[in-house]
């Protein structure tokens, strides 16, 4: 049985909710039993496809990766990002995109960025029976508008705007909200005020859960790693070391060895 969006909503104030992004079948297989929630984030456009920003994500890309993550997981609540351009213009477009994502993947919920400005989209998707996760604070889809990745909540006005966004998302019916890239005490304060769980990334340990991008967390990110990331493994070095050893063995003909080739007589050694 998969964890539902409603079950995540009821985790407010309880054991912290463990979330990670996942974009592929093998990673979903590896993460599924460790986490409560897998997010097929539009960060896939940067992490796996090499785009400069998340604006490179398309609905088709999100659906293809969402299908792979659904195939690779059995218990996690799977949430898929609505990419930029698929929901902002009208509530009708937002519902149509969310419906397509859910119908074509079977995921539990969708996520979209925005606060006060996205209330009608969130309310319409929820009214259509699709759970929505909000995303406030630093919103990567607005990077060009904002002129870079800017931490939010450093002025009184910005703190008030963040709180307005958080309450708007909750009142519109979201089951939880990601808070990204904010001053720590602002995220902690919002977490205390909201009745729905807050999921922090570069936010606060007082959020109801945490999320990281999987490639950042396992040390696979080849470009800049944000300050809020903790690398729990160093897969960059492991992969580079493996590739170096393989290249050397191919060049000096020690790979393939006897254990990696087939004989004419032993049929039990089939691939
Ligand atoms: O796209 C993404 O990976 C995200 C998380 C960082 C929250 O939105």
py3Dmol code that shows the C-alpha trace and the ligand (Angstrom):
import py3Dmol

protein = """\
ATOM      1  CA  UNK A   1       0.000   0.000   0.000  1.00  0.00           C
ATOM      2  CA  UNK A   2       1.338   3.408  -0.948  1.00  0.00           C
ATOM      3  CA  UNK A   3       1.456   6.298   1.490  1.00  0.00           C
ATOM      4  CA  UNK A   4      -1.267   8.718   0.396  1.00  0.00           C
ATOM      5  CA  UNK A   5      -1.118  12.498   0.285  1.00  0.00           C
ATOM      6  CA  UNK A   6      -3.759  12.490   3.027  1.00  0.00           C
ATOM      7  CA  UNK A   7      -1.504  10.339   5.224  1.00  0.00           C
ATOM      8  CA  UNK A   8       1.289  12.880   4.695  1.00  0.00           C
ATOM      9  CA  UNK A   9      -1.107  15.682   5.719  1.00  0.00           C
ATOM     10  CA  UNK A  10      -1.761  13.845   8.989  1.00  0.00           C
ATOM     11  CA  UNK A  11       1.964  13.701   9.791  1.00  0.00           C
ATOM     12  CA  UNK A  12       1.910  17.376  10.894  1.00  0.00           C
ATOM     13  CA  UNK A  13       3.989  17.760  14.053  1.00  0.00           C
ATOM     14  CA  UNK A  14       4.853  14.038  14.176  1.00  0.00           C
ATOM     15  CA  UNK A  15       7.953  12.079  13.167  1.00  0.00           C
ATOM     16  CA  UNK A  16       9.716  14.149  10.505  1.00  0.00           C
ATOM     17  CA  UNK A  17       8.637  13.313   6.962  1.00  0.00           C
ATOM     18  CA  UNK A  18      11.530  11.959   4.877  1.00  0.00           C
ATOM     19  CA  UNK A  19      11.481  13.110   1.255  1.00  0.00           C
ATOM     20  CA  UNK A  20      13.949  12.856  -1.632  1.00  0.00           C
ATOM     21  CA  UNK A  21      13.740  13.545  -5.313  1.00  0.00           C
ATOM     22  CA  UNK A  22      13.868  10.585  -7.707  1.00  0.00           C
ATOM     23  CA  UNK A  23      13.828  10.612 -11.478  1.00  0.00           C
ATOM     24  CA  UNK A  24      14.620   7.057 -12.538  1.00  0.00           C
ATOM     25  CA  UNK A  25      13.537   3.444 -11.982  1.00  0.00           C
ATOM     26  CA  UNK A  26      16.728   2.186 -10.237  1.00  0.00           C
ATOM     27  CA  UNK A  27      16.932   5.172  -7.891  1.00  0.00           C
ATOM     28  CA  UNK A  28      13.239   4.786  -6.996  1.00  0.00           C
ATOM     29  CA  UNK A  29      13.903   1.086  -6.266  1.00  0.00           C
ATOM     30  CA  UNK A  30      16.800   2.008  -3.964  1.00  0.00           C
ATOM     31  CA  UNK A  31      15.029   4.830  -2.127  1.00  0.00           C
ATOM     32  CA  UNK A  32      11.470   3.557  -1.817  1.00  0.00           C
ATOM     33  CA  UNK A  33      11.698   1.784   1.537  1.00  0.00           C
ATOM     34  CA  UNK A  34      13.807   4.526   3.142  1.00  0.00           C
ATOM     35  CA  UNK A  35      11.510   7.471   2.457  1.00  0.00           C
ATOM     36  CA  UNK A  36       7.926   8.596   2.956  1.00  0.00           C
ATOM     37  CA  UNK A  37       7.732  10.650  -0.207  1.00  0.00           C
ATOM     38  CA  UNK A  38       9.499  10.695  -3.582  1.00  0.00           C
ATOM     39  CA  UNK A  39       9.330  13.917  -5.579  1.00  0.00           C
ATOM     40  CA  UNK A  40       9.828  13.771  -9.322  1.00  0.00           C
ATOM     41  CA  UNK A  41      11.071  17.345  -9.267  1.00  0.00           C
ATOM     42  CA  UNK A  42      11.456  19.551 -12.321  1.00  0.00           C
ATOM     43  CA  UNK A  43      15.074  19.744 -11.128  1.00  0.00           C
ATOM     44  CA  UNK A  44      15.339  16.678 -13.412  1.00  0.00           C
ATOM     45  CA  UNK A  45      15.805  19.139 -16.274  1.00  0.00           C
ATOM     46  CA  UNK A  46      19.068  20.355 -14.700  1.00  0.00           C
ATOM     47  CA  UNK A  47      20.227  17.205 -12.919  1.00  0.00           C
ATOM     48  CA  UNK A  48      19.699  14.611 -15.658  1.00  0.00           C
ATOM     49  CA  UNK A  49      19.191  16.642 -18.824  1.00  0.00           C
ATOM     50  CA  UNK A  50      21.853  19.330 -18.328  1.00  0.00           C
ATOM     51  CA  UNK A  51      19.577  22.377 -18.673  1.00  0.00           C
ATOM     52  CA  UNK A  52      20.776  25.557 -16.975  1.00  0.00           C
ATOM     53  CA  UNK A  53      17.485  25.995 -15.054  1.00  0.00           C
ATOM     54  CA  UNK A  54      14.320  24.031 -14.286  1.00  0.00           C
ATOM     55  CA  UNK A  55      12.615  25.995 -17.071  1.00  0.00           C
ATOM     56  CA  UNK A  56      13.924  23.282 -19.407  1.00  0.00           C
ATOM     57  CA  UNK A  57      11.406  20.780 -17.995  1.00  0.00           C
ATOM     58  CA  UNK A  58       8.354  19.849 -20.080  1.00  0.00           C
ATOM     59  CA  UNK A  59       5.160  18.009 -19.167  1.00  0.00           C
ATOM     60  CA  UNK A  60       6.292  15.063 -21.331  1.00  0.00           C
ATOM     61  CA  UNK A  61       9.639  14.935 -19.485  1.00  0.00           C
ATOM     62  CA  UNK A  62       7.897  14.959 -16.082  1.00  0.00           C
ATOM     63  CA  UNK A  63       5.488  12.222 -17.153  1.00  0.00           C
ATOM     64  CA  UNK A  64       8.237   9.955 -18.540  1.00  0.00           C
ATOM     65  CA  UNK A  65      10.301  10.258 -15.340  1.00  0.00           C
ATOM     66  CA  UNK A  66       7.161   9.969 -13.202  1.00  0.00           C
ATOM     67  CA  UNK A  67       6.264   6.677 -14.896  1.00  0.00           C
ATOM     68  CA  UNK A  68       9.765   5.320 -14.228  1.00  0.00           C
ATOM     69  CA  UNK A  69       9.603   6.325 -10.547  1.00  0.00           C
ATOM     70  CA  UNK A  70       6.153   4.774 -10.160  1.00  0.00           C
ATOM     71  CA  UNK A  71       7.466   1.507 -11.672  1.00  0.00           C
ATOM     72  CA  UNK A  72      10.388   1.519  -9.252  1.00  0.00           C
ATOM     73  CA  UNK A  73       8.475   2.279  -6.050  1.00  0.00           C
ATOM     74  CA  UNK A  74       5.783   0.499  -4.106  1.00  0.00           C
ATOM     75  CA  UNK A  75       5.229   2.330  -0.826  1.00  0.00           C
ATOM     76  CA  UNK A  76       6.357   5.963  -1.125  1.00  0.00           C
ATOM     77  CA  UNK A  77       3.908   8.760  -1.839  1.00  0.00           C
ATOM     78  CA  UNK A  78       4.968   9.929  -5.323  1.00  0.00           C
ATOM     79  CA  UNK A  79       4.545  13.621  -6.136  1.00  0.00           C
ATOM     80  CA  UNK A  80       5.307  15.036  -9.590  1.00  0.00           C
ATOM     81  CA  UNK A  81       6.172  18.670 -10.337  1.00  0.00           C
ATOM     82  CA  UNK A  82       4.069  20.611 -12.803  1.00  0.00           C
ATOM     83  CA  UNK A  83       6.702  22.279 -14.997  1.00  0.00           C
ATOM     84  CA  UNK A  84       6.808  25.991 -15.776  1.00  0.00           C
ATOM     85  CA  UNK A  85       4.290  26.929 -18.466  1.00  0.00           C
ATOM     86  CA  UNK A  86       1.899  24.081 -17.677  1.00  0.00           C
ATOM     87  CA  UNK A  87      -0.234  25.747 -14.970  1.00  0.00           C
ATOM     88  CA  UNK A  88       0.364  29.456 -14.329  1.00  0.00           C
ATOM     89  CA  UNK A  89      -1.839  31.065 -16.992  1.00  0.00           C
ATOM     90  CA  UNK A  90      -5.291  29.717 -16.029  1.00  0.00           C
ATOM     91  CA  UNK A  91      -6.834  27.361 -13.488  1.00  0.00           C
ATOM     92  CA  UNK A  92      -8.254  25.327 -16.405  1.00  0.00           C
ATOM     93  CA  UNK A  93      -4.775  24.749 -17.835  1.00  0.00           C
ATOM     94  CA  UNK A  94      -3.515  23.809 -14.366  1.00  0.00           C
ATOM     95  CA  UNK A  95      -6.278  21.205 -13.942  1.00  0.00           C
ATOM     96  CA  UNK A  96      -5.704  19.784 -17.434  1.00  0.00           C
ATOM     97  CA  UNK A  97      -1.938  19.429 -16.817  1.00  0.00           C
ATOM     98  CA  UNK A  98      -2.413  17.930 -13.346  1.00  0.00           C
ATOM     99  CA  UNK A  99      -5.036  15.513 -14.695  1.00  0.00           C
ATOM    100  CA  UNK A 100      -2.679  14.405 -17.489  1.00  0.00           C
ATOM    101  CA  UNK A 101       0.189  13.826 -15.035  1.00  0.00           C
ATOM    102  CA  UNK A 102      -1.961  11.767 -12.663  1.00  0.00           C
ATOM    103  CA  UNK A 103      -3.741   9.787 -15.420  1.00  0.00           C
ATOM    104  CA  UNK A 104      -0.520   8.929 -17.264  1.00  0.00           C
ATOM    105  CA  UNK A 105       1.587   8.051 -14.221  1.00  0.00           C
ATOM    106  CA  UNK A 106      -0.741   7.052 -11.366  1.00  0.00           C
ATOM    107  CA  UNK A 107       1.126   9.356  -8.956  1.00  0.00           C
ATOM    108  CA  UNK A 108      -0.439  10.461  -5.671  1.00  0.00           C
ATOM    109  CA  UNK A 109      -0.141  14.247  -6.081  1.00  0.00           C
ATOM    110  CA  UNK A 110       1.330  17.135  -8.043  1.00  0.00           C
ATOM    111  CA  UNK A 111       3.460  20.047  -6.847  1.00  0.00           C
ATOM    112  CA  UNK A 112       3.482  23.582  -8.156  1.00  0.00           C
ATOM    113  CA  UNK A 113       5.379  26.753  -7.268  1.00  0.00           C
ATOM    114  CA  UNK A 114       3.731  29.924  -5.995  1.00  0.00           C
ATOM    115  CA  UNK A 115       1.689  31.355  -3.127  1.00  0.00           C
ATOM    116  CA  UNK A 116      -0.932  34.089  -3.260  1.00  0.00           C
ATOM    117  CA  UNK A 117      -0.572  34.204  -7.068  1.00  0.00           C
ATOM    118  CA  UNK A 118      -1.406  30.488  -7.504  1.00  0.00           C
ATOM    119  CA  UNK A 119      -4.425  30.171  -5.196  1.00  0.00           C
ATOM    120  CA  UNK A 120      -6.973  29.651  -7.988  1.00  0.00           C
ATOM    121  CA  UNK A 121      -4.778  26.995  -9.649  1.00  0.00           C
ATOM    122  CA  UNK A 122      -4.279  25.061  -6.381  1.00  0.00           C
ATOM    123  CA  UNK A 123      -7.973  25.294  -5.443  1.00  0.00           C
ATOM    124  CA  UNK A 124      -9.088  24.141  -8.909  1.00  0.00           C
ATOM    125  CA  UNK A 125      -6.737  21.131  -8.961  1.00  0.00           C
ATOM    126  CA  UNK A 126      -7.805  20.138  -5.431  1.00  0.00           C
ATOM    127  CA  UNK A 127     -11.485  20.552  -6.436  1.00  0.00           C
ATOM    128  CA  UNK A 128     -10.783  18.176  -9.339  1.00  0.00           C
ATOM    129  CA  UNK A 129      -9.760  15.570  -6.742  1.00  0.00           C
ATOM    130  CA  UNK A 130      -5.982  15.808  -7.185  1.00  0.00           C
ATOM    131  CA  UNK A 131      -3.890  16.504  -4.064  1.00  0.00           C
ATOM    132  CA  UNK A 132      -1.490  19.448  -4.392  1.00  0.00           C
ATOM    133  CA  UNK A 133       1.807  20.139  -2.647  1.00  0.00           C
ATOM    134  CA  UNK A 134       2.691  23.847  -2.606  1.00  0.00           C
ATOM    135  CA  UNK A 135       6.181  25.345  -3.006  1.00  0.00           C
ATOM    136  CA  UNK A 136       7.019  28.760  -1.557  1.00  0.00           C
ATOM    137  CA  UNK A 137      10.135  30.765  -0.748  1.00  0.00           C
ATOM    138  CA  UNK A 138      12.878  30.405  -3.333  1.00  0.00           C
ATOM    139  CA  UNK A 139      11.040  29.253  -6.441  1.00  0.00           C
ATOM    140  CA  UNK A 140      13.500  27.951  -9.062  1.00  0.00           C
ATOM    141  CA  UNK A 141      10.970  28.470 -11.885  1.00  0.00           C
ATOM    142  CA  UNK A 142      11.185  32.222 -11.134  1.00  0.00           C
ATOM    143  CA  UNK A 143      14.993  32.372 -11.301  1.00  0.00           C
ATOM    144  CA  UNK A 144      15.041  34.582 -14.392  1.00  0.00           C
ATOM    145  CA  UNK A 145      12.377  36.946 -12.987  1.00  0.00           C
ATOM    146  CA  UNK A 146      14.227  37.089  -9.628  1.00  0.00           C
ATOM    147  CA  UNK A 147      17.668  37.583 -11.238  1.00  0.00           C
ATOM    148  CA  UNK A 148      19.198  34.494  -9.574  1.00  0.00           C
ATOM    149  CA  UNK A 149      18.663  32.095  -6.676  1.00  0.00           C
ATOM    150  CA  UNK A 150      17.914  34.536  -3.842  1.00  0.00           C
ATOM    151  CA  UNK A 151      17.278  33.545  -0.210  1.00  0.00           C
ATOM    152  CA  UNK A 152      13.858  34.823   0.916  1.00  0.00           C
ATOM    153  CA  UNK A 153      12.767  36.399   4.203  1.00  0.00           C
ATOM    154  CA  UNK A 154      15.586  38.865   4.875  1.00  0.00           C
ATOM    155  CA  UNK A 155      13.397  41.959   5.194  1.00  0.00           C
ATOM    156  CA  UNK A 156      10.213  42.591   7.163  1.00  0.00           C
ATOM    157  CA  UNK A 157       8.269  42.897   3.922  1.00  0.00           C
ATOM    158  CA  UNK A 158       9.691  39.622   2.600  1.00  0.00           C
ATOM    159  CA  UNK A 159       8.809  37.823   5.860  1.00  0.00           C
ATOM    160  CA  UNK A 160       5.213  39.083   5.652  1.00  0.00           C
ATOM    161  CA  UNK A 161       4.999  38.037   1.978  1.00  0.00           C
ATOM    162  CA  UNK A 162       6.249  34.533   2.829  1.00  0.00           C
ATOM    163  CA  UNK A 163       3.651  34.138   5.557  1.00  0.00           C
ATOM    164  CA  UNK A 164       0.920  35.357   3.192  1.00  0.00           C
ATOM    165  CA  UNK A 165       2.040  32.805   0.605  1.00  0.00           C
ATOM    166  CA  UNK A 166       2.118  29.973   3.159  1.00  0.00           C
ATOM    167  CA  UNK A 167      -1.386  30.736   4.440  1.00  0.00           C
ATOM    168  CA  UNK A 168      -2.728  31.173   0.890  1.00  0.00           C
ATOM    169  CA  UNK A 169      -1.404  27.759  -0.151  1.00  0.00           C
ATOM    170  CA  UNK A 170      -2.889  26.134   2.962  1.00  0.00           C
ATOM    171  CA  UNK A 171      -6.270  27.851   2.535  1.00  0.00           C
ATOM    172  CA  UNK A 172      -6.383  26.850  -1.137  1.00  0.00           C
ATOM    173  CA  UNK A 173      -6.341  23.207   0.009  1.00  0.00           C
ATOM    174  CA  UNK A 174      -2.750  22.018  -0.416  1.00  0.00           C
ATOM    175  CA  UNK A 175      -1.907  18.932   1.689  1.00  0.00           C
ATOM    176  CA  UNK A 176       1.647  20.136   2.398  1.00  0.00           C
ATOM    177  CA  UNK A 177       4.080  22.824   1.301  1.00  0.00           C
ATOM    178  CA  UNK A 178       7.760  22.879   0.394  1.00  0.00           C
ATOM    179  CA  UNK A 179       9.613  25.854   1.862  1.00  0.00           C
ATOM    180  CA  UNK A 180      12.837  26.455  -0.068  1.00  0.00           C
ATOM    181  CA  UNK A 181      15.745  28.836   0.523  1.00  0.00           C
ATOM    182  CA  UNK A 182      14.495  31.027   3.356  1.00  0.00           C
ATOM    183  CA  UNK A 183      15.899  32.512   6.545  1.00  0.00           C
ATOM    184  CA  UNK A 184      15.816  29.725   9.153  1.00  0.00           C
ATOM    185  CA  UNK A 185      13.608  31.366  11.768  1.00  0.00           C
ATOM    186  CA  UNK A 186      11.048  32.438   9.153  1.00  0.00           C
ATOM    187  CA  UNK A 187      10.586  28.837   7.974  1.00  0.00           C
ATOM    188  CA  UNK A 188      10.392  27.682  11.615  1.00  0.00           C
ATOM    189  CA  UNK A 189       7.736  30.316  12.365  1.00  0.00           C
ATOM    190  CA  UNK A 190       5.675  29.381   9.275  1.00  0.00           C
ATOM    191  CA  UNK A 191       5.900  25.715  10.299  1.00  0.00           C
ATOM    192  CA  UNK A 192       4.437  26.579  13.704  1.00  0.00           C
ATOM    193  CA  UNK A 193       1.594  28.604  12.187  1.00  0.00           C
ATOM    194  CA  UNK A 194       0.448  26.197   9.460  1.00  0.00           C
ATOM    195  CA  UNK A 195      -1.842  23.211  10.039  1.00  0.00           C
ATOM    196  CA  UNK A 196      -0.356  21.361   7.043  1.00  0.00           C
ATOM    197  CA  UNK A 197       3.164  19.858   7.056  1.00  0.00           C
ATOM    198  CA  UNK A 198       6.035  22.004   5.832  1.00  0.00           C
ATOM    199  CA  UNK A 199       8.858  20.296   3.949  1.00  0.00           C
ATOM    200  CA  UNK A 200      12.127  22.196   4.202  1.00  0.00           C
ATOM    201  CA  UNK A 201      15.017  22.536   1.766  1.00  0.00           C
ATOM    202  CA  UNK A 202      17.477  25.188   2.823  1.00  0.00           C
ATOM    203  CA  UNK A 203      14.817  26.207   5.340  1.00  0.00           C
ATOM    204  CA  UNK A 204      14.729  24.943   8.962  1.00  0.00           C
ATOM    205  CA  UNK A 205      15.163  21.810  11.052  1.00  0.00           C
ATOM    206  CA  UNK A 206      11.815  22.761  12.596  1.00  0.00           C
ATOM    207  CA  UNK A 207       9.959  21.993   9.367  1.00  0.00           C
ATOM    208  CA  UNK A 208       7.749  18.895   9.507  1.00  0.00           C
ATOM    209  CA  UNK A 209       9.950  17.141   6.961  1.00  0.00           C
ATOM    210  CA  UNK A 210      13.029  17.607   4.810  1.00  0.00           C
ATOM    211  CA  UNK A 211      13.787  17.115   1.139  1.00  0.00           C
ATOM    212  CA  UNK A 212      17.018  17.075  -0.855  1.00  0.00           C
ATOM    213  CA  UNK A 213      17.816  16.460  -4.500  1.00  0.00           C
ATOM    214  CA  UNK A 214      19.072  12.877  -4.647  1.00  0.00           C
ATOM    215  CA  UNK A 215      22.086  13.620  -6.848  1.00  0.00           C
ATOM    216  CA  UNK A 216      23.209  16.383  -4.439  1.00  0.00           C
ATOM    217  CA  UNK A 217      22.744  14.108  -1.425  1.00  0.00           C
ATOM    218  CA  UNK A 218      24.866  11.261  -2.813  1.00  0.00           C
ATOM    219  CA  UNK A 219      27.646  13.508  -4.126  1.00  0.00           C
ATOM    220  CA  UNK A 220      26.859  13.070  -7.809  1.00  0.00           C
ATOM    221  CA  UNK A 221      26.291  16.724  -8.659  1.00  0.00           C
ATOM    222  CA  UNK A 222      29.029  17.915 -10.977  1.00  0.00           C
ATOM    223  CA  UNK A 223      28.194  21.628 -10.890  1.00  0.00           C
ATOM    224  CA  UNK A 224      27.831  23.895  -7.845  1.00  0.00           C
ATOM    225  CA  UNK A 225      26.379  22.217  -4.749  1.00  0.00           C
ATOM    226  CA  UNK A 226      24.141  24.575  -2.730  1.00  0.00           C
ATOM    227  CA  UNK A 227      25.124  25.383   0.878  1.00  0.00           C
ATOM    228  CA  UNK A 228      22.054  23.649   2.304  1.00  0.00           C
ATOM    229  CA  UNK A 229      23.093  20.258   0.888  1.00  0.00           C
ATOM    230  CA  UNK A 230      24.758  17.613   3.022  1.00  0.00           C
ATOM    231  CA  UNK A 231      26.593  15.030   0.916  1.00  0.00           C
ATOM    232  CA  UNK A 232      26.073  11.602   2.500  1.00  0.00           C
ATOM    233  CA  UNK A 233      28.195   9.809  -0.118  1.00  0.00           C
ATOM    234  CA  UNK A 234      30.808  10.649  -2.744  1.00  0.00           C
ATOM    235  CA  UNK A 235      29.565   8.985  -5.909  1.00  0.00           C
ATOM    236  CA  UNK A 236      31.501  11.453  -8.090  1.00  0.00           C
ATOM    237  CA  UNK A 237      34.757   9.895  -6.850  1.00  0.00           C
ATOM    238  CA  UNK A 238      33.366   6.340  -6.913  1.00  0.00           C
ATOM    239  CA  UNK A 239      32.235   6.673 -10.560  1.00  0.00           C
ATOM    240  CA  UNK A 240      35.392   8.413 -11.660  1.00  0.00           C
ATOM    241  CA  UNK A 241      37.517   5.733  -9.948  1.00  0.00           C
ATOM    242  CA  UNK A 242      35.443   2.916 -11.549  1.00  0.00           C
ATOM    243  CA  UNK A 243      35.710   4.497 -15.016  1.00  0.00           C
ATOM    244  CA  UNK A 244      39.482   4.942 -14.611  1.00  0.00           C
ATOM    245  CA  UNK A 245      39.946   1.282 -13.584  1.00  0.00           C
ATOM    246  CA  UNK A 246      37.731   0.052 -16.445  1.00  0.00           C
ATOM    247  CA  UNK A 247      39.595   2.180 -19.002  1.00  0.00           C
ATOM    248  CA  UNK A 248      42.956   0.854 -17.774  1.00  0.00           C
ATOM    249  CA  UNK A 249      41.751  -2.792 -17.884  1.00  0.00           C
ATOM    250  CA  UNK A 250      40.293  -2.436 -21.392  1.00  0.00           C
ATOM    251  CA  UNK A 251      43.533  -0.849 -22.589  1.00  0.00           C
ATOM    252  CA  UNK A 252      45.762  -3.539 -21.057  1.00  0.00           C
ATOM    253  CA  UNK A 253      43.294  -6.350 -21.996  1.00  0.00           C
ATOM    254  CA  UNK A 254      42.644  -7.593 -18.451  1.00  0.00           C
ATOM    255  CA  UNK A 255      38.905  -6.940 -19.012  1.00  0.00           C
ATOM    256  CA  UNK A 256      36.996  -8.982 -19.993  1.00  0.00           C
ATOM    257  CA  UNK A 257      38.546 -11.790 -17.916  1.00  0.00           C
ATOM    258  CA  UNK A 258      37.643 -15.502 -17.966  1.00  0.00           C
ATOM    259  CA  UNK A 259      34.617 -14.906 -15.687  1.00  0.00           C
ATOM    260  CA  UNK A 260      33.033 -12.447 -18.118  1.00  0.00           C
ATOM    261  CA  UNK A 261      33.034 -14.520 -21.328  1.00  0.00           C
ATOM    262  CA  UNK A 262      31.113 -17.634 -22.435  1.00  0.00           C
ATOM    263  CA  UNK A 263      32.418 -21.103 -23.225  1.00  0.00           C
ATOM    264  CA  UNK A 264      30.972 -23.362 -25.947  1.00  0.00           C
ATOM    265  CA  UNK A 265      30.401 -26.246 -23.517  1.00  0.00           C
ATOM    266  CA  UNK A 266      29.029 -24.852 -20.213  1.00  0.00           C
ATOM    267  CA  UNK A 267      25.382 -23.892 -20.816  1.00  0.00           C
ATOM    268  CA  UNK A 268      24.920 -22.998 -17.109  1.00  0.00           C
ATOM    269  CA  UNK A 269      26.971 -19.839 -17.529  1.00  0.00           C
ATOM    270  CA  UNK A 270      24.343 -18.146 -19.741  1.00  0.00           C
ATOM    271  CA  UNK A 271      24.055 -14.387 -19.261  1.00  0.00           C
TER     272      UNK A 271
END
"""
ligand_1 = """\
8
LIG
O 12.436 20.246 -8.394
C 12.815 19.890 -7.266
O 13.682 19.029 -7.104
C 12.207 20.545 -6.115
C 12.783 20.246 -4.768
C 14.129 20.814 -4.650
C 11.888 20.662 -3.677
O 11.293 21.284 -6.266
"""
view = py3Dmol.view(width=600, height=400)
view.addModel(protein, "pdb")
view.setStyle({"model": 0}, {"cartoon": {"style": "trace"}})
view.addModel(ligand_1, "xyz")
view.setStyle({"model": 1}, {"stick": {}})
view.zoomTo()
view.show()
